Amino acid sequence: MGKAGYVLKQVLEQYGITQYRFAATMGVGRNSVYRWCSGKIDPTGDTILEIVQVLKTMNPDAAEAFVSQYIGREIDE
């Protein structure tokens, strides 16, 4: 499983956001979100940026958790 998909799955579960609701808000098919979260495909770099933007609109704390877990604290140092 790709790291982005794994982190997205964890964040969605942690913040009570369903894959269906996330997909609808992002404007993509639920199958895409399912494939990312299950590790069948990895989101592209541009898609990861969109994921962060959508999470910000849904729950800013979820967006922060995604960035922190996906990128780590390397950019803060």
C-alpha positions in Angstrom: 0.0 0.0 0.0 1.3 3.5 -0.8 1.9 5.8 2.0 -0.5 8.4 0.9 -3.4 6.0 0.6 -2.6 4.4 4.0 -2.4 7.9 5.7 -5.6 9.0 3.9 -7.4 5.9 5.2 -6.2 6.5 8.7 -7.2 10.2 8.7 -10.6 9.5 7.3 -11.3 6.9 9.9 -9.9 9.1 12.7 -12.0 12.1 11.8 -15.2 10.1 11.0 -15.2 11.1 7.3 -16.6 8.4 5.0 -14.9 7.6 1.7 -18.2 8.3 0.0 -18.5 11.8 1.5 -14.8 12.5 0.8 -15.2 11.4 -2.8 -18.3 13.5 -3.3 -16.6 16.6 -1.8 -13.5 16.1 -3.9 -15.6 15.5 -7.0 -14.2 12.1 -7.8 -15.7 8.6 -7.9 -15.9 6.7 -4.7 -13.9 3.9 -6.5 -10.9 6.2 -6.8 -10.9 6.9 -3.0 -11.4 3.2 -2.3 -8.5 2.3 -4.5 -6.2 4.8 -2.9 -7.2 3.7 0.6 -6.9 0.0 -0.2 -3.5 0.5 -1.9 -4.6 -0.6 -5.3 -3.3 2.7 -6.8 -1.4 5.6 -5.5 -2.7 9.2 -5.9 -0.5 11.4 -8.0 1.3 14.4 -6.6 -1.3 16.8 -7.9 -4.0 14.6 -6.4 -2.3 14.6 -3.0 -2.5 18.5 -3.1 -6.2 18.2 -3.9 -6.7 15.8 -1.1 -5.1 18.3 1.4 -7.3 21.1 0.0 -10.5 19.0 0.3 -9.6 17.9 3.8 -9.1 21.6 4.8 -12.6 22.4 3.7 -14.0 19.4 5.5 -11.9 19.5 8.7 -8.8 21.6 9.0 -7.5 19.3 11.7 -7.8 16.3 9.4 -5.8 18.2 6.7 -3.1 19.0 9.2 -3.0 15.3 10.4 -2.7 14.1 6.8 0.2 16.4 6.0 2.0 15.7 9.3 1.6 11.9 8.8 2.4 11.9 5.1 5.2 14.3 4.9 6.4 14.2 8.5 8.0 16.9 10.4 10.9 17.3 8.1 9.6 20.5 6.6 9.1 22.1 10.0 12.8 21.6 10.9 
